């Protein structure tokens, strides 16, 4: 999963990174450098057994790095693979407990494994969660930018949203939050007023869990 909101694959892909590509500083499953097949390269970056960059530093609840050896917040597994409806429910639980960074990791995992026709939707949801993370960190500019970017992607699915996702409601709520932040600062963000799932998926539709 991505280590920082600003390094999120969901965000980086808007500048041309291929879907599924790991961003610089992407964390692994945790643990000290060298554990579980990890090592550090000449630049001091953690690497897994396959040589991919993995940042093993602990993180706080908003994804901010802590000193090595500190007790960090429990992370979402790098290899998380959930059916769409379960991923949405877990992301909603994380948002409800004010853990948008972790919700972004869940949604980003779904984005990376989604069929091509749904990738913009999942990427947009992940970006909205990143925007919420920026807001909780006090970064008003980053928050409003990511909320709007995510809303623009989700808006493309408002007419025929898969998996019962309330695409129209989420898009509207994200844009309203961005406007509040622009007007009154990051502290005015509040929670996302729309729910991930507004209705049960229709029988036979793609993605029912």
DRENDO-1510 file (C-alpha; in Angstrom, 1 decimal, always signed):
<recs>
REC; n; res; u; v; w
REC; 1; UNK; +0.0; +0.0; +0.0 .
REC; 2; UNK; +1.1; +3.6; -0.5 .
REC; 3; UNK; +2.9; +5.1; +2.4 .
REC; 4; UNK; +1.7; +8.7; +2.1 .
REC; 5; UNK; -1.4; +10.4; +0.7 .
REC; 6; UNK; +0.7; +12.5; -1.6 .
REC; 7; UNK; +2.5; +9.3; -2.9 .
REC; 8; UNK; -0.7; +7.3; -3.3 .
REC; 9; UNK; -0.9; +5.3; -6.5 .
REC; 10; UNK; -4.4; +6.5; -6.8 .
REC; 11; UNK; -3.1; +10.0; -6.9 .
REC; 12; UNK; +0.1; +9.4; -8.9 .
REC; 13; UNK; -1.8; +7.6; -11.7 .
REC; 14; UNK; -3.4; +11.0; -12.6 .
REC; 15; UNK; +0.1; +12.0; -13.8 .
REC; 16; UNK; +0.6; +9.0; -16.0 .
REC; 17; UNK; +1.7; +6.2; -13.7 .
REC; 18; UNK; +0.3; +2.8; -14.9 .
REC; 19; UNK; -2.4; +1.3; -12.7 .
REC; 20; UNK; -1.0; -1.1; -10.2 .
REC; 21; UNK; +2.5; +0.4; -10.2 .
REC; 22; UNK; +4.1; +0.9; -6.8 .
REC; 23; UNK; +5.0; +4.4; -5.9 .
REC; 24; UNK; +8.3; +5.4; -4.4 .
REC; 25; UNK; +8.3; +4.7; -0.7 .
REC; 26; UNK; +5.5; +2.2; -0.8 .
REC; 27; UNK; +5.4; +0.3; +2.5 .
REC; 28; UNK; +5.5; -3.4; +2.9 .
REC; 29; UNK; +3.8; -5.5; +5.6 .
REC; 30; UNK; +5.9; -3.9; +8.4 .
REC; 31; UNK; +8.7; -5.1; +10.5 .
REC; 32; UNK; +12.3; -3.9; +10.8 .
REC; 33; UNK; +14.6; -3.6; +7.7 .
REC; 34; UNK; +15.9; -7.0; +6.7 .
REC; 35; UNK; +13.0; -8.9; +8.3 .
REC; 36; UNK; +10.9; -11.2; +6.2 .
REC; 37; UNK; +13.2; -11.0; +3.2 .
REC; 38; UNK; +13.6; -7.2; +3.3 .
REC; 39; UNK; +16.9; -5.5; +2.9 .
REC; 40; UNK; +18.1; -1.9; +2.3 .
REC; 41; UNK; +19.7; -0.7; -0.9 .
REC; 42; UNK; +22.6; +1.8; -1.2 .
REC; 43; UNK; +20.2; +4.7; -0.9 .
REC; 44; UNK; +18.8; +3.4; +2.4 .
REC; 45; UNK; +15.4; +2.3; +1.0 .
REC; 46; UNK; +13.8; -0.9; +2.2 .
REC; 47; UNK; +13.5; -3.6; -0.4 .
REC; 48; UNK; +11.6; -6.9; -0.4 .
REC; 49; UNK; +13.0; -10.2; -1.5 .
REC; 50; UNK; +12.1; -9.4; -5.1 .
REC; 51; UNK; +13.9; -6.0; -5.0 .
REC; 52; UNK; +10.8; -3.9; -4.9 .
REC; 53; UNK; +10.8; -0.7; -2.8 .
REC; 54; UNK; +9.0; -1.3; +0.5 .
REC; 55; UNK; +9.0; +1.2; +3.4 .
REC; 56; UNK; +8.9; -0.8; +6.6 .
REC; 57; UNK; +8.8; +2.3; +8.9 .
REC; 58; UNK; +5.8; +2.3; +11.2 .
REC; 59; UNK; +3.0; +4.8; +10.5 .
REC; 60; UNK; +0.5; +6.6; +12.6 .
REC; 61; UNK; -3.3; +6.5; +12.0 .
REC; 62; UNK; -3.0; +9.1; +9.3 .
REC; 63; UNK; -0.1; +7.3; +7.5 .
REC; 64; UNK; +2.6; +9.6; +8.7 .
REC; 65; UNK; +6.0; +8.0; +9.3 .
REC; 66; UNK; +7.1; +7.3; +12.8 .
REC; 67; UNK; +10.7; +6.7; +14.0 .
REC; 68; UNK; +12.0; +3.2; +13.3 .
REC; 69; UNK; +11.2; +0.9; +16.3 .
REC; 70; UNK; +8.1; +2.9; +17.3 .
REC; 71; UNK; +4.8; +1.2; +17.7 .
REC; 72; UNK; +2.7; +2.2; +14.7 .
REC; 73; UNK; -0.9; +1.9; +13.8 .
REC; 74; UNK; -2.1; -1.5; +12.5 .
REC; 75; UNK; -1.7; -1.5; +8.7 .
REC; 76; UNK; -3.9; -2.9; +5.9 .
REC; 77; UNK; -2.2; -5.9; +4.4 .
REC; 78; UNK; -0.4; -5.3; +1.1 .
REC; 79; UNK; -2.0; -8.4; -0.4 .
REC; 80; UNK; -5.5; -7.5; +0.6 .
REC; 81; UNK; -8.0; -9.1; -1.9 .
REC; 82; UNK; -11.7; -8.6; -1.1 .
REC; 83; UNK; -14.8; -8.9; -3.2 .
REC; 84; UNK; -16.1; -5.4; -4.1 .
REC; 85; UNK; -19.0; -5.3; -1.7 .
REC; 86; UNK; -16.8; -6.4; +1.2 .
REC; 87; UNK; -14.1; -3.9; +0.3 .
REC; 88; UNK; -16.8; -1.1; +0.3 .
REC; 89; UNK; -18.1; -2.2; +3.7 .
REC; 90; UNK; -14.6; -2.2; +5.2 .
REC; 91; UNK; -13.8; +1.2; +3.7 .
REC; 92; UNK; -17.0; +2.6; +5.1 .
REC; 93; UNK; -16.2; +1.2; +8.6 .
REC; 94; UNK; -12.8; +2.8; +8.4 .
REC; 95; UNK; -14.3; +6.1; +7.3 .
REC; 96; UNK; -16.8; +5.9; +10.1 .
REC; 97; UNK; -14.0; +5.4; +12.6 .
REC; 98; UNK; -12.2; +8.4; +11.1 .
REC; 99; UNK; -9.4; +6.4; +9.6 .
REC; 100; UNK; -9.5; +7.7; +6.0 .
REC; 101; UNK; -5.8; +6.7; +5.3 .
REC; 102; UNK; -6.7; +3.0; +5.9 .
REC; 103; UNK; -9.9; +3.4; +3.8 .
REC; 104; UNK; -7.8; +4.7; +1.0 .
REC; 105; UNK; -5.5; +1.6; +1.2 .
REC; 106; UNK; -8.5; -0.7; +1.0 .
REC; 107; UNK; -10.0; +1.2; -2.0 .
REC; 108; UNK; -6.6; +1.4; -3.7 .
REC; 109; UNK; -6.2; -2.4; -3.5 .
REC; 110; UNK; -9.6; -2.8; -5.2 .
REC; 111; UNK; -8.6; -0.2; -7.8 .
REC; 112; UNK; -5.5; -2.2; -8.7 .
REC; 113; UNK; -7.5; -5.4; -9.2 .
REC; 114; UNK; -10.7; -3.9; -10.7 .
REC; 115; UNK; -11.7; -4.6; -14.3 .
REC; 116; UNK; -10.7; -1.8; -16.7 .
REC; 117; UNK; -14.3; -0.5; -16.9 .
REC; 118; UNK; -14.4; +0.2; -13.2 .
REC; 119; UNK; -10.9; +1.5; -12.5 .
REC; 120; UNK; -11.7; +5.1; -12.7 .
REC; 121; UNK; -14.5; +4.6; -10.1 .
REC; 122; UNK; -12.2; +2.8; -7.6 .
REC; 123; UNK; -9.4; +5.3; -8.2 .
REC; 124; UNK; -11.8; +8.2; -7.6 .
REC; 125; UNK; -13.0; +6.6; -4.4 .
REC; 126; UNK; -9.4; +6.1; -3.2 .
REC; 127; UNK; -8.6; +9.7; -4.1 .
REC; 128; UNK; -11.5; +11.0; -2.1 .
REC; 129; UNK; -10.2; +9.0; +0.9 .
REC; 130; UNK; -6.8; +10.6; +0.3 .
REC; 131; UNK; -8.4; +14.0; +0.3 .
REC; 132; UNK; -10.0; +13.2; +3.6 .
REC; 133; UNK; -6.6; +12.2; +4.9 .
REC; 134; UNK; -5.1; +15.5; +3.8 .
REC; 135; UNK; -7.9; +17.3; +5.6 .
REC; 136; UNK; -7.2; +15.5; +8.8 .
REC; 137; UNK; -3.6; +16.4; +8.5 .
REC; 138; UNK; -4.5; +20.1; +8.1 .
REC; 139; UNK; -3.5; +20.3; +4.4 .
REC; 140; UNK; -6.4; +22.3; +2.9 .
REC; 141; UNK; -4.9; +22.7; -0.6 .
REC; 142; UNK; -4.2; +19.0; -1.0 .
REC; 143; UNK; -7.5; +18.0; +0.5 .
REC; 144; UNK; -9.7; +20.1; -1.8 .
REC; 145; UNK; -7.6; +19.1; -4.9 .
REC; 146; UNK; -7.9; +15.4; -4.2 .
REC; 147; UNK; -11.6; +15.5; -3.2 .
REC; 148; UNK; -12.4; +17.3; -6.5 .
REC; 149; UNK; -10.2; +15.0; -8.6 .
REC; 150; UNK; -11.8; +11.9; -7.0 .
REC; 151; UNK; -15.3; +13.3; -7.5 .
REC; 152; UNK; -14.7; +14.0; -11.1 .
REC; 153; UNK; -13.8; +10.3; -11.6 .
REC; 154; UNK; -16.7; +9.0; -9.6 .
REC; 155; UNK; -19.1; +11.2; -11.4 .
REC; 156; UNK; -18.7; +9.2; -14.6 .
REC; 157; UNK; -20.5; +6.3; -12.9 .
REC; 158; UNK; -23.4; +8.2; -11.5 .
REC; 159; UNK; -26.0; +6.8; -14.0 .
REC; 160; UNK; -25.0; +3.1; -13.8 .
REC; 161; UNK; -23.0; +2.6; -10.6 .
REC; 162; UNK; -21.8; -1.0; -10.0 .
REC; 163; UNK; -21.9; -2.8; -6.6 .
REC; 164; UNK; -24.7; -0.5; -5.3 .
REC; 165; UNK; -22.2; +2.4; -4.9 .
REC; 166; UNK; -23.8; +5.7; -4.3 .
REC; 167; UNK; -21.6; +7.4; -7.0 .
REC; 168; UNK; -23.8; +10.5; -7.4 .
REC; 169; UNK; -24.1; +11.0; -3.6 .
REC; 170; UNK; -20.4; +10.5; -3.0 .
REC; 171; UNK; -19.5; +12.9; -5.8 .
REC; 172; UNK; -21.8; +15.5; -4.5 .
REC; 173; UNK; -20.5; +15.1; -0.9 .
REC; 174; UNK; -16.9; +15.3; -1.9 .
REC; 175; UNK; -17.4; +18.5; -3.9 .
REC; 176; UNK; -19.4; +20.0; -1.0 .
REC; 177; UNK; -16.5; +19.1; +1.4 .
REC; 178; UNK; -14.0; +20.6; -1.0 .
REC; 179; UNK; -16.0; +23.9; -1.1 .
REC; 180; UNK; -16.1; +24.0; +2.7 .
REC; 181; UNK; -12.4; +23.5; +3.0 .
REC; 182; UNK; -11.7; +26.2; +0.4 .
REC; 183; UNK; -13.9; +28.6; +2.3 .
REC; 184; UNK; -13.2; +27.8; +6.0 .
REC; 185; UNK; -10.0; +25.6; +6.0 .
REC; 186; UNK; -9.2; +22.0; +6.5 .
REC; 187; UNK; -10.8; +21.9; +9.9 .
REC; 188; UNK; -14.2; +22.5; +8.3 .
REC; 189; UNK; -14.1; +19.2; +6.3 .
REC; 190; UNK; -16.2; +17.1; +8.7 .
REC; 191; UNK; -17.1; +13.5; +7.7 .
REC; 192; UNK; -18.1; +12.4; +4.2 .
REC; 193; UNK; -21.9; +12.7; +4.3 .
REC; 194; UNK; -22.6; +10.0; +1.7 .
REC; 195; UNK; -22.3; +6.3; +2.3 .
REC; 196; UNK; -20.3; +4.0; +0.0 .
REC; 197; UNK; -23.3; +1.7; -0.6 .
REC; 198; UNK; -26.7; +3.3; -1.0 .
REC; 199; UNK; -28.6; +0.2; -2.1 .
REC; 200; UNK; -28.1; -3.5; -2.6 .
REC; 201; UNK; -26.6; -4.5; -6.0 .
REC; 202; UNK; -29.2; -5.7; -8.5 .
REC; 203; UNK; -29.3; -9.5; -8.8 .
REC; 204; UNK; -27.1; -10.6; -11.6 .
REC; 205; UNK; -25.2; -7.4; -11.9 .
REC; 206; UNK; -21.4; -7.4; -12.1 .
REC; 207; UNK; -19.6; -7.4; -8.8 .
REC; 208; UNK; -22.1; -8.7; -6.3 .
REC; 209; UNK; -20.2; -10.4; -3.5 .
</recs>
